[in-house]
Amino acid sequence: MIESILQLIGRSQTFLIASHEGPDGDAIGSTLALTNMLRTMGKDVVAYNHDSAPLDYAFLPGFDTIVSTLDESATFDVGFVLDAGELSRAGSWIRERCQTLVNIDHHPYSEDFGDIYYVDTEACATGVLIYRLLHAAEQNISLDIATCIYTAILSDTGSFRYSNANPEAFQVSGEMVGIGVDPWSIASGLYESQEFERLRLLALSLPTLRTSDCGLYASIAVTLDMYKSAGSSEEHTDRFINYPRSIRGVEVAIFFRQLAEDSFKVGFRSKGNIDVGALARAMHGGGHHNAAGATVEGSLESVQEWVYARVAELIAELR
């Protein structure tokens, strides 16, 4: 599979690289690692994300080249869709704009939408799959590329705290540090360069923290009114779900993020014992065992009660 991708790169010139909406560190890090790799090879590359890249990742080389709109007439030899799970999360229109489509992902149940389907659920992050491409191509890994790969891994392993922090995660990260990546600089960029608006939003959302009677699941919420009051936006909610997740005894954390008057994006995080991916798919969403999400219609109260009931049912089945 890797060899097929490298051959495709060799005979192509124009590339679109896209990742999923509401991008996280792996989506942005892997996008920019591949973008920088291809540009080093003399290729013409457009890095795209529908929701733009959160400012949390502004320190990444190439960040300012990511676009959120494209000319309607633009077409490409190759489209890479990274870390998306489903094509619709990156943009269903991408298929018509690219002669060949490549799906690179590490999530279980990743939709088989690419002409080339490179999915490895054992990989800790999509950034590791980009590293494998670089290694197989015998390409020199510059400090810029190493920074992006390290950030992708650090982000998706929860700073090496999650169960996906496998030996490969440490091996590749160690190699990136050997190239010159400064772990403190990356950690500072991700976790200690917050905008004031984000903390104002957090202050408004923390009072919504709720824990179930059984103590096994907990939630937090952000509404449109909170965005307005804090002068903030969706991009400031990254990692909010870690607050209910950090409560002792909680197995499932839930984040209710309002999209419109009667619509909420519901995010799930599991500590490993409960498959929230299956739960999200039952809600017509997607994701993997420990991280997933779905969109649910209704008021905050009705959505919360409906979701709590589904989570309680799932926990009861496992006890």
N, C-alpha and C positions, 0 to 999 in steps of 0.2 A: 504493500500500500504506500509506504513512504517513497519507494522508488518510482511508483506511478506519479506521485505528486511532484517529485523532483524533475521527472521527464517533462511533465506538463509545464512547470515553471521555465524549463530550458527553452521550450519552443514557443513561449508566449511573451507578450510585451506589456499589455495593459491589465491591471488588476484592481478589483474592488475587494476590500477587506471590511467585513461587517461583523458586529457582535450583537448580543441581545439587548433589548430595551432595558432601561434602568440599569446600566452596566455597573458591574462591580470591579474589583481590582484585577481579577483574572481576565475578565472580558477586555478591559482596557490594556492591561499589561501584555496579554497575548496578541492583541491587535497591533500594538506598537512594536512588539518584538518582531513580528512577521513583516510589518511595514518597513521597519528599518533594515531588515535582512534583504528584502526585495529591492529597496532603493539602493542599497550597497551594490547589488548585482546589476544596476543600471536599468531597472524596470520602472515603468510608470505606474504609480500606486495611488489610489484614493482610499483613505481610512474613513469609515463612516459609522455613525451611530445615530439612530433616530432621536434619542434623547440627549445627544451630546455627551461629553465626558464630564463627570463631576469634578469640581475644582480640587477635591481631595487628591487627585492624581496629576495636578498641574506640574509637578516636579518631574514627570516622566519625559524623557527625550521624545520629541515629536508630538507631544500633547496638543500643541497649538495648530497642528495640521489636520486634526480630526474634524470632519464636517458633519452637519446634521441635515443638510439638504443637497440634492444633486440636480444638475440639469436634466430635464426630462428626456433629452435626446442622447444622453451619455450611455455608451455600451462598453463592455469589457470582454477581453479574451477569457479571463478567469475571475470567478467570484469565490472568495473564501468566506465561509460563515463559521464563526468561532464561538464555542461555548453557549450555543443558543438553545439546544434541545429540540426546538421546532423552528422551521423557516419563518413562520409568521412572527416570531419574537424578534427577528432581525429585519424582516420586510419581505412579504411574499412576492413582491414585484421584482426582487433580485433575480429570480429564475429567468425572467424574460430579458433581462439586461446583460446576462453573461452567457457566453457560448458554452462554458463548462463550469459546473458548480461543484465545490469541494466542501464537505461538512467535516469539520474537525471539532471533536467534543470529548468530554469524559463523563458525561451524565448517562446513567441508565435510562433506557427507553428513548434515547435520542432518535428523533424521526429520521428515517432513511431517505432524505430528500436530495442528496448530492449524487452527481455522476461518480464522484469518488467519496467514499464513506470511511473516514478514518476516526473511529471512536474506540477509546480504550477506557473502560470504567474502572480499571485499576490505577489509572494515572491520578495523581493528587490534584492536578489542575491542567487546564488546556495549555497553559504556558509551558508545561513539561513536554507536551506533544510538539510544540514549536521548537523547543530545544532539540528534540530528537531529529527533526527535519534538518536543523542546522548542523548537527553532529554528522548525520548521514551525508550531507552535502559537502562535508569537510570545509565548511565556511568558518572564517575567523569570527569569533564572537567578540564584538566590540564592547566597550564599557556601556555604551548606550543600550545595546541589546541585552546585555547581562542585567542591567538595572531593571528593564521591563520584565524579564523572565523571573528575577528574584521577587519583584513586587507581586507578580501573578501568583507565585507559590505562597508567599507570606500571607497574602490576602485570603486565598482559598483554604488554607490550612488553619486559619485563625491564629496566625503567628505561631504555627507548629503546635497548636493545642488540640486540634481536632483529630479524629480517628484516621483521617486520610493522610496524616503526616507520616508517610511510609519511608522506607530507606531511600527510595529514589528522590523524594522531596529533599532530604538532607544532603544527598550526594550532589544533586544538581545545584542546590543553593550554595553548598560549600564551594563548588567549582566557580559559581558566579562571584563569590566573595574573593576567591583566588584571583579572578580577573581584575578586581579592584572595587567591587561594590562595597559600600560602607553600610553595614546593617543599621547603625544608629541613624544615618541620614535618611534611609528609607522609612524606618519606624517613626522618625520625627515628622517626615512628610505626611505619613498616613494618619498618625494618631495625635500629633502635638502641634498641628497647624490649623486648628479649627476656626471657622468664622464665628463671629459673635452671634449672628443670626441663628446658627445651629444650636447654640447653647440656650438662646431664648426659646426656641422651639422645643428643645428637650425639657426645659422648665415647665412648659405648658402641657407636655404630654405625660410626664411622670405621674401626675395625679390620677391618670386613667389606669395606672397599673392595677391589675386584678389577678388574684390567685384563686384557683378552684378550691373547693372544700377539701378535696382529697390531697391537694398540694402537688399534684403531678403535672398540672399545666397552668400557665400564666400568660397574661397578655398586656399589651400597651397599644394605644391608638393615637393617631394624628388626624385632625380634621382640616377642612379647608379654612375654617375660621381661625384655627391655630396658625396656619401659614400666614394669613393676613395680619394677625396680631403681632407675629414675630418678624414680619418682613422677610420671610424665608420661602423656601420652595422644596419640592420633592427631593432634590439632590442632598438636602441637609439631613435626611432621615437615615442615611446609611449607618448601620450598626445599632440603631435604636432597639432592634429586637434582642440584642445581647443583654439588655437590662432584665427582662423577664427570664431569659435563658439562664442568667447567672444566679437565680434564686435557688438556695439549697433545696434539693428534693424534686425540683421541676424537671420533667422529662421532655415536655413539649412547650416551646415558646411560640406565641402568636402575635403578629403585628397587623393591626387594622389601619390601612392607609387610605384615606378618602380620595377618590378619583373625581367624583361628581356628586350631585345632590343625593342620589340614591345608588351609589356604586362605590364599592370598596375593594381594594387589592388586599388580599389576606395572605400574609407570609407565614411560613412555618419553619421552625428549626427544632431538630430532635437531637438529644444527646446520645442517640445510637440504638436505644431499645425499641423505638417505635418508628415505623416506616411512614414518614409524613409525605413521601412521594406518592404512595398509593392513595393516601387520603386526599391529596390535591388533585390527582387524576380523577378520582370519584366526583370531584367538584368541577370537572372539565378544565382543570389546570394542568400543571406539570411540575417536574423537578425530580430530585433523587431522594434516596433514603433519609438523609439528614437535613435537606433544605429543599423547600418546594413552595409553590404559591398558586393562587387561583383568584379569579374575580367573582365577587358575589354581589348581587343586587339587593337593595333594601336600605333602611335606616341603620345607623350604627347599632342601635339597641337590638334590632331584629337580626342583623347579620351576626352580631356577637352571640346571641342566644342560639342561633342555628348552628354556628360553627362550634360553640362549646358543646352542644349536644352530640355533634359528629365526633369530636375528639373524645368525649366521655365514652361513647359507644366503642370506639377503637380501643381505648385503654381497658375497658371492661372485658373485651374479647381476649385480651392478652393476659389478664390476671387470673 
